[in-house]
Amino acid sequence: MNAIDILLWVVAPYVALTVFVLGHIWRYRYDKFGWTTRSSQMYESRLLRIGSPLFHFGILVVLLGHIGGLVIPKSWTEAAGVSEHTYHIAAVVLGTIAGIATLGGLAILIYRRRTVGPVFTATTRNDKLMYAVLALVVVLGLAATVAANIIGGGYDYRTTISPWFRSIFYLQPDPELMAGAPPLFQLHALSALLLFALWPFTRLVHMLTAPIGYLTRPYIVYRSRDQHPRTRPIRRGWEPTSRP
């Protein structure tokens, strides 16, 4: 095993994970009020209504697919009665559809951010870098899926990439597993590591928060200032005073 493989598949993952964790702690401690998506809906809503659901639903399916493919061992799905062929077909079909939806939604959001003046003005350098890296991750992942499983003869990443991914968290990294993976899968993994390193410093932090407090907080009660509702319209100007 050469030094490049150790640097890419052992050192880089731990650096990305360290920055990911410590970056979020720093961001929450020193930029708690900046922990937001910085919504731009007030500037433009037509394109946002199309691109945002398409991107978010697509990326959710992609995320669930990655969790299932990387975290759950192949032996577990086979023990549950799911054959490799069935799993492969379902993963390729759903992954391709979700990837296209994610890429399409992301393209609309980037187009909106670039062409709508107020939205572009509110876009920071971190936003631009985040969109570029996120698009790179999605494009490489979709290209790897199409090239290996639709154009090519198929590639079972659960025998190489998945064990390597789990070995990182076992603190027993095995870089040889990734060294033999196809180049597109390697590039996809490296771009994902870069995205995770940038994550704490972008608007992506909102994905790690949920309004759980809304479930337990008391209701907000709104009361009118007037004890009795007015029975006649309010007149502008001074009200006439009654004589004693």
C-alpha positions as CSV (number, residue, x, y, z in Angstrom):
1,M,0.0,0.0,0.0
2,N,1.5,3.3,-1.1
3,A,1.5,6.6,0.7
4,I,-1.1,8.2,-1.6
5,D,-3.7,5.6,-0.8
6,I,-3.1,6.0,2.9
7,L,-3.4,9.8,2.6
8,L,-6.6,9.6,0.5
9,W,-8.4,6.7,2.3
10,V,-7.1,6.9,5.9
11,V,-5.9,10.5,6.6
12,A,-8.5,12.4,4.6
13,P,-11.6,10.7,6.1
14,Y,-10.5,11.4,9.6
15,V,-9.5,15.0,8.8
16,A,-13.0,15.6,7.2
17,L,-14.8,14.0,10.2
18,T,-12.8,16.0,12.7
19,V,-13.5,19.3,10.8
20,F,-17.2,18.2,10.5
21,V,-17.6,17.7,14.2
22,L,-15.5,20.5,15.6
23,G,-16.7,22.9,13.0
24,H,-20.3,22.4,14.1
25,I,-19.4,22.8,17.7
26,W,-17.6,26.1,16.9
27,R,-20.4,27.3,14.7
28,Y,-23.1,26.6,17.3
29,R,-21.0,28.3,20.0
30,Y,-19.9,31.4,18.1
31,D,-22.5,31.8,15.4
32,K,-25.7,30.5,16.9
33,F,-27.9,33.2,15.2
34,G,-26.3,32.4,11.9
35,W,-27.4,28.8,12.1
36,T,-30.1,29.2,9.4
37,T,-30.8,28.7,5.7
38,R,-31.0,32.5,5.2
39,S,-34.2,32.0,3.3
40,S,-34.6,34.0,0.1
41,Q,-38.3,33.2,-0.5
42,M,-39.3,36.8,-0.1
43,Y,-37.2,37.7,-3.2
44,E,-38.6,35.0,-5.5
45,S,-40.9,32.1,-5.0
46,R,-42.0,30.7,-8.4
47,L,-38.7,28.9,-9.2
48,L,-38.2,28.1,-5.5
49,R,-41.5,26.2,-5.4
50,I,-40.3,24.0,-8.2
51,G,-36.6,23.5,-7.4
52,S,-36.7,23.2,-3.6
53,P,-39.1,20.2,-3.3
54,L,-37.5,18.5,-6.3
55,F,-34.0,18.9,-4.7
56,H,-35.0,18.1,-1.1
57,F,-37.1,15.0,-1.9
58,G,-34.4,13.7,-4.3
59,I,-31.6,14.2,-1.8
60,L,-33.6,12.6,1.0
61,V,-34.0,9.4,-1.1
62,V,-30.3,9.6,-2.1
63,L,-29.3,9.9,1.6
64,L,-31.5,7.0,2.6
65,G,-30.0,4.9,-0.2
66,H,-26.5,5.7,0.9
67,I,-27.3,4.8,4.5
68,G,-28.7,1.5,3.4
69,G,-25.9,0.7,1.1
70,L,-22.9,1.9,3.2
71,V,-24.1,1.2,6.8
72,I,-26.1,-2.1,6.4
73,P,-23.8,-5.0,5.6
74,K,-24.6,-7.1,2.6
75,S,-25.0,-10.2,4.7
76,W,-27.8,-8.6,6.6
77,T,-30.0,-7.9,3.6
78,E,-29.3,-11.4,2.3
79,A,-30.3,-12.9,5.7
80,A,-33.5,-10.9,5.4
81,G,-34.3,-12.6,2.2
82,V,-33.3,-9.8,-0.2
83,S,-31.2,-11.3,-3.0
84,E,-28.3,-9.4,-4.5
85,H,-30.1,-9.1,-7.8
86,T,-33.2,-7.6,-6.2
87,Y,-31.2,-5.2,-4.2
88,H,-29.1,-4.2,-7.2
89,I,-32.1,-3.5,-9.4
90,A,-33.9,-1.5,-6.7
91,A,-30.8,0.5,-5.8
92,V,-29.9,1.4,-9.4
93,V,-33.5,2.3,-10.4
94,L,-34.3,4.4,-7.3
95,G,-30.8,5.8,-7.1
96,T,-30.9,7.0,-10.7
97,I,-34.3,8.6,-10.5
98,A,-33.4,10.3,-7.2
99,G,-30.1,11.5,-8.6
100,I,-31.7,13.0,-11.6
101,A,-34.4,14.7,-9.4
102,T,-31.7,16.0,-7.1
103,L,-29.6,17.3,-10.0
104,G,-32.6,18.9,-11.7
105,G,-33.7,20.6,-8.5
106,L,-30.2,21.8,-7.8
107,A,-29.9,23.2,-11.3
108,I,-33.1,25.2,-10.9
109,L,-31.9,26.6,-7.5
110,I,-28.5,27.6,-8.9
111,Y,-30.2,29.2,-12.0
112,R,-32.5,31.1,-9.6
113,R,-29.7,32.2,-7.4
114,R,-27.7,33.4,-10.4
115,T,-30.4,35.2,-12.4
116,V,-32.6,36.8,-9.7
117,G,-30.9,40.0,-8.7
118,P,-31.8,40.2,-4.9
119,V,-31.1,36.5,-4.4
120,F,-27.7,36.7,-6.2
121,T,-26.8,39.7,-4.0
122,A,-27.6,37.8,-0.9
123,T,-25.4,34.9,-2.0
124,T,-22.1,34.7,-0.1
125,R,-18.8,33.2,-1.3
126,N,-19.4,30.2,1.0
127,D,-22.7,29.7,-0.7
128,K,-21.1,29.6,-4.1
129,L,-18.5,27.2,-3.0
130,M,-21.1,25.0,-1.4
131,Y,-23.2,24.9,-4.5
132,A,-20.2,24.0,-6.6
133,V,-19.0,21.1,-4.4
134,L,-22.6,19.8,-3.8
135,A,-23.2,19.8,-7.6
136,L,-19.9,18.0,-8.1
137,V,-20.8,15.3,-5.5
138,V,-24.2,14.7,-7.2
139,V,-22.8,14.6,-10.7
140,L,-20.0,12.2,-9.8
141,G,-22.4,9.9,-7.9
142,L,-24.9,9.8,-10.7
143,A,-22.1,9.3,-13.3
144,A,-20.6,6.5,-11.2
145,T,-24.0,4.8,-11.0
146,V,-24.8,5.1,-14.7
147,A,-21.3,4.1,-15.9
148,A,-20.9,1.1,-13.6
149,N,-24.4,-0.3,-13.6
150,I,-26.2,0.8,-16.7
151,I,-23.4,1.2,-19.3
152,G,-21.0,-1.2,-17.7
153,G,-21.4,-4.7,-16.5
154,G,-22.3,-3.7,-12.9
155,Y,-20.2,-3.0,-9.8
156,D,-21.0,-4.3,-6.3
157,Y,-19.8,-1.5,-4.1
158,R,-21.0,-3.3,-1.0
159,T,-18.0,-5.6,-1.2
160,T,-15.4,-2.8,-1.3
161,I,-16.6,0.8,-0.6
162,S,-19.1,-0.2,2.2
163,P,-16.6,-2.2,4.2
164,W,-14.1,0.6,3.9
165,F,-16.7,3.2,5.0
166,R,-17.5,1.1,8.1
167,S,-13.9,0.4,8.9
168,I,-13.3,4.2,9.3
169,F,-15.7,4.2,12.3
170,Y,-14.3,0.9,13.6
171,L,-11.0,2.8,13.8
172,Q,-9.5,0.0,11.6
173,P,-9.4,1.7,8.2
174,D,-8.6,-0.6,5.3
175,P,-7.4,1.6,2.4
176,E,-6.9,-1.4,0.1
177,L,-10.7,-1.7,-0.3
178,M,-11.0,1.8,-1.9
179,A,-7.7,1.5,-3.8
180,G,-9.3,-1.1,-6.1
181,A,-12.6,0.8,-6.6
182,P,-13.4,2.4,-10.0
183,P,-12.1,5.9,-10.5
184,L,-15.6,7.5,-10.6
185,F,-16.5,6.0,-7.2
186,Q,-13.2,7.2,-5.8
187,L,-13.8,10.7,-7.0
188,H,-17.3,10.6,-5.7
189,A,-16.0,9.6,-2.2
190,L,-13.3,12.3,-2.2
191,S,-15.8,15.0,-3.3
192,A,-18.1,13.8,-0.5
193,L,-15.3,14.2,2.1
194,L,-14.7,17.7,0.8
195,L,-18.4,18.5,1.2
196,F,-18.4,17.2,4.8
197,A,-15.4,19.4,5.6
198,L,-17.1,22.5,4.2
199,W,-20.5,21.6,5.8
200,P,-20.2,23.4,9.1
201,F,-19.3,26.7,7.5
202,T,-22.2,26.8,5.0
203,R,-26.0,27.0,5.2
204,L,-26.1,23.2,5.1
205,V,-26.0,23.2,8.9
206,H,-29.8,23.6,8.9
207,M,-30.0,19.9,7.9
208,L,-28.8,18.9,11.3
209,T,-31.4,20.8,13.3
210,A,-35.1,20.0,13.8
211,P,-37.7,22.1,15.6
212,I,-38.3,19.5,18.3
213,G,-39.0,22.2,20.8
214,Y,-42.3,23.0,19.0
215,L,-43.6,19.7,20.1
216,T,-43.4,20.5,23.9
217,R,-43.6,24.3,24.1
218,P,-46.9,25.8,25.3
219,Y,-49.3,27.5,23.0
220,I,-48.8,31.2,22.3
221,V,-52.0,33.0,23.2
222,Y,-52.8,36.2,21.3
223,R,-55.2,38.7,22.8
224,S,-56.7,41.9,21.5
225,R,-55.8,45.1,23.2
226,D,-59.4,46.1,23.3
227,Q,-61.6,44.5,25.9
228,H,-64.6,44.9,23.7
229,P,-64.6,44.7,19.9
230,R,-65.5,47.9,18.1
231,T,-69.0,47.9,16.6
232,R,-68.3,50.8,14.3
233,P,-65.4,51.6,11.9
234,I,-62.5,53.6,13.3
235,R,-62.5,57.2,12.1
236,R,-59.2,58.9,11.2
237,G,-58.3,62.0,13.1
238,W,-59.4,63.2,16.4
239,E,-62.5,61.7,18.0
240,P,-65.1,64.4,19.0
241,T,-65.1,65.0,22.7
242,S,-68.4,64.9,24.7
243,R,-69.4,68.1,26.5
244,P,-69.9,68.0,30.3
